[in-house]
């Protein structure tokens, strides 16, 4: 409830610009956005295929030939459709490689009872669009679809092909569309690079202060900690006890911090962030840690911000716990799940052996959950090519003035990793701007500013056009 009151206050104090008379381009975007929000695409109860078919019909009506509008449904998964649309440039064979626009159509579950309004209706209130997927990721999906149709209506001819892939099961679920397309239909989506979610811009007092490019992400790995014991009657406790041993192991993990590991993306992030960071002590700590990643004082200052703390290192945290089998018996088994977000240059073996070392001689066993993986966890961060950075910087300056473009590494995971794994460098960039706690993707009352949405529409339109007509030699 505290959270709600903060938002309520925010709505009162923030000067919300009146929605300007929308252009035909914006009207089309809103129509497609509304259609997508109002088709339930939750993994378990919704259908991504329904959204894919609605969009495919729009593309065909807009004059895209059937051969360029692919509805791809994985075998045995009728509700997990994916849409791939190709917009032809004048390039032809041997010309510059295409650009891929990637977004996911599925959304996190939302219960009507948890929301003050229907999460599957596009609501517009106090300058915000509200509803499940308004931010993650139906904003980008509707923007990409609108801009492709709009370019067609205007007769825009790019120098290279523009491909759009809208996919299923990014938020979980067994049929990740991006992974499936990358492995089974790579010919349809192969590109020089991809634009994806994961990068946005920041507002302070409703003013844009930075625009982001996500070029790397951490990898999620789960470890199960298990303590076993012969058990016995609880009337005669012994010093050895599965629950106590597990508890000791977990407290050790809670008190442990992985060392700082910087890569070119996080270094660039800290350097740029230090320039716009309003807190002088924090900005100084960002500069210090770049110069010396072992500086304990700077590390302690940066640890106050959970996001910055997490991009500096691998993190592992207990997320689930169970143990014992009867109220009157000594526990025979106690288990916990530890979720690690691993910085991409680490290996699985390093993370596991570090946990084992930290746990010490508690007798607790560590096993990796799911597939047994080995080697380096992540695809290497995508180096941002000069033409890409140039286009994003040029459009950022044009729209918002002299604000920095900040490369970043996500603490969470997106479908970008599947593209990077098959050699398609992927960058999260949207031009969608958020202020502080407005970033509540996956949460109750998911939202985005109406102005941010239309700015993102214009931003991505200009960035894609710039990249499509000025390919690298
Ligand atoms: Zn997403």
Boltz pocket constraint, residues with backbone or C-beta under 6 A from the ligand:
constraints:
  - pocket:
      binder: B
      contacts: [[A, 104], [A, 136], [A, 137], [A, 170], [A, 197]]
      max_distance: 6.0
